[in-house]
Amino acid sequence: MSRHSRASSAGCRFPAGPRERGDTVPIINVNMLPGRTQDQKRDLVRELTDAFVRTCGSKTENVRVVITETPGEHWGIGGILVSDRD
């Protein structure tokens, strides 16, 4: 392990220095196709936050989750636009 980072028991890495484990401010980015309800997105944000806190040890209030909904005409899978798939 380098002198510039340390690992938690769960395997997450964060910068060395004066910050303590719970002081990190992680950002979780989610890219998905549109169509989920507000309740589903709310549940997703809560579940991702809880999972991050449980495995990496940040404080709940420090975890950021950004959801980006990308339309099918802007998303390709296997060389085909999602909007062109059956």
N, C-alpha and C positions, 0 to 999 in steps of 0.2 A: 504494500500500500504506500502511495507517495506521501510526502509530508504535507501536500496541499489538500488532501481530502482524507476523510475517514468514513468507514462503513458502519451502518447500524447492524444489529443482529439480524435484521430482516434482509440485509443486502442492499439497501438504498444508500446512495452516496450523497454527501453534501459537503460544502466547503469547510475546511479547517478554519479555525479562528475563534474569536470571542463569542460567536453565536452558539447557543445551545440547541439541542436537537429539535425542540418545539418551536424555535424561532424562524424556521425556514418558511418561505412563502412560495409554495409550488403552484404552478399553473398547469391544469389538465385541459388539453384541447381535444374536443370531440367533433369530428366531421361526419355528418350523416345526411342521408336523403330526407327531405321534408315528409311530414305526415304523422309525426308523433303528437300526442296531445300535450297540453301544458302540464297535466298531472304526470304523464310519463317522463317529461323532461325534469320536472321537479324531483321525482323519484330517482332518476338517473344521477342528478347532481348530488343528492343526499347519499346514494350508494357509493358513488365514486369518491366522495369526500370521506365517508366512513372507512372505505377500503384503504385509502391513502394514509389516513391517520393510524389505522390498525397496523399497517405493514411498514410504514416509513416514519411514523412518530411525530408528524407535524401537529400543531394545534389546529383544531377544527376551524376556528375563525380565520386562520391564515390561508387555507386552501381555496384556490380560485378554480372555477370550472367555466370554460368558454365553449358554448355549443354553436357550431356553424352548420347551418342547413344549406346544402348544395343541391340545386335542382338537377334532375336526371340529365338534362341537356348539357350540363357542365361537369359530368362525372362519367369517366370511362372505366370499364372493366373488361379485361381481355381484348383490348383494341376496339371495343364497341361502346358507343354511348349508352348509358342506362336507358335513356328515353327511346332508343331504337330497339331495345330488346323486347322479346315477347312477354 
